[in-house]
Amino acid sequence: MSKYRPRVPVFAFSPLHEVLRRTALYWGVQGMLVGRLASTDAMLHEVRRICLERRLCRTGVPVVIVAGVPLNVPGNTNLMSIHRV
């Protein structure tokens, strides 16, 4: 996502420090540590909570979520979803 240098912020949420260190090398990506989550619904809820709590975006703003399903399996990015915070 960051290679297209979007004008909007790009956040990487991961429970793994090594993933966050790697994403720090990508253009404009800000990494955030989160706990391991059991489901996609839990992941979406946690991302929404963090975004609102840290004022990363406002309520009602559309966000694009890119993830791997099943969760906690490396190298498996196969989900893209648009949600309103």
Contacts in CASP RR format, 6 or more apart in sequence:
PFRMAT RR
TARGET T0000
AUTHOR 0000-0000-0000
METHOD contacts of the structure
MODEL  1
MSKYRPRVPVFAFSPLHEVLRRTALYWGVQGMLVGRLASTDAMLHEVRRI
CLERRLCRTGVPVVIVAGVPLNVPGNTNLMSIHRV
1 10 0 8 1.000
1 64 0 8 1.000
1 66 0 8 1.000
2 10 0 8 1.000
2 26 0 8 1.000
2 27 0 8 1.000
2 28 0 8 1.000
2 29 0 8 1.000
3 26 0 8 1.000
3 27 0 8 1.000
5 27 0 8 1.000
5 28 0 8 1.000
9 28 0 8 1.000
9 30 0 8 1.000
9 56 0 8 1.000
10 26 0 8 1.000
10 28 0 8 1.000
10 29 0 8 1.000
10 30 0 8 1.000
11 29 0 8 1.000
11 30 0 8 1.000
11 31 0 8 1.000
11 32 0 8 1.000
11 51 0 8 1.000
11 56 0 8 1.000
12 19 0 8 1.000
12 20 0 8 1.000
12 23 0 8 1.000
12 26 0 8 1.000
12 29 0 8 1.000
12 30 0 8 1.000
12 31 0 8 1.000
12 32 0 8 1.000
13 31 0 8 1.000
13 32 0 8 1.000
13 34 0 8 1.000
13 43 0 8 1.000
13 46 0 8 1.000
13 47 0 8 1.000
13 50 0 8 1.000
14 20 0 8 1.000
14 23 0 8 1.000
14 31 0 8 1.000
14 32 0 8 1.000
14 33 0 8 1.000
14 34 0 8 1.000
15 33 0 8 1.000
15 34 0 8 1.000
15 35 0 8 1.000
15 36 0 8 1.000
15 37 0 8 1.000
15 72 0 8 1.000
17 33 0 8 1.000
20 31 0 8 1.000
20 32 0 8 1.000
20 33 0 8 1.000
23 29 0 8 1.000
23 31 0 8 1.000
24 31 0 8 1.000
32 50 0 8 1.000
34 46 0 8 1.000
34 47 0 8 1.000
34 50 0 8 1.000
35 46 0 8 1.000
36 71 0 8 1.000
36 72 0 8 1.000
37 43 0 8 1.000
37 46 0 8 1.000
37 71 0 8 1.000
37 72 0 8 1.000
38 71 0 8 1.000
39 71 0 8 1.000
40 67 0 8 1.000
40 69 0 8 1.000
40 71 0 8 1.000
40 79 0 8 1.000
43 65 0 8 1.000
43 67 0 8 1.000
43 71 0 8 1.000
44 65 0 8 1.000
44 81 0 8 1.000
44 83 0 8 1.000
47 63 0 8 1.000
47 65 0 8 1.000
48 83 0 8 1.000
48 85 0 8 1.000
50 56 0 8 1.000
51 57 0 8 1.000
51 63 0 8 1.000
51 85 0 8 1.000
52 59 0 8 1.000
52 85 0 8 1.000
57 63 0 8 1.000
57 85 0 8 1.000
58 85 0 8 1.000
59 85 0 8 1.000
60 84 0 8 1.000
60 85 0 8 1.000
61 84 0 8 1.000
61 85 0 8 1.000
62 82 0 8 1.000
62 83 0 8 1.000
62 84 0 8 1.000
62 85 0 8 1.000
63 82 0 8 1.000
63 83 0 8 1.000
63 84 0 8 1.000
63 85 0 8 1.000
64 80 0 8 1.000
64 81 0 8 1.000
64 82 0 8 1.000
65 79 0 8 1.000
65 80 0 8 1.000
65 81 0 8 1.000
65 82 0 8 1.000
65 83 0 8 1.000
66 77 0 8 1.000
66 79 0 8 1.000
66 80 0 8 1.000
67 77 0 8 1.000
67 79 0 8 1.000
67 81 0 8 1.000
68 75 0 8 1.000
68 76 0 8 1.000
68 77 0 8 1.000
68 78 0 8 1.000
68 79 0 8 1.000
69 76 0 8 1.000
69 78 0 8 1.000
69 79 0 8 1.000
70 76 0 8 1.000
END
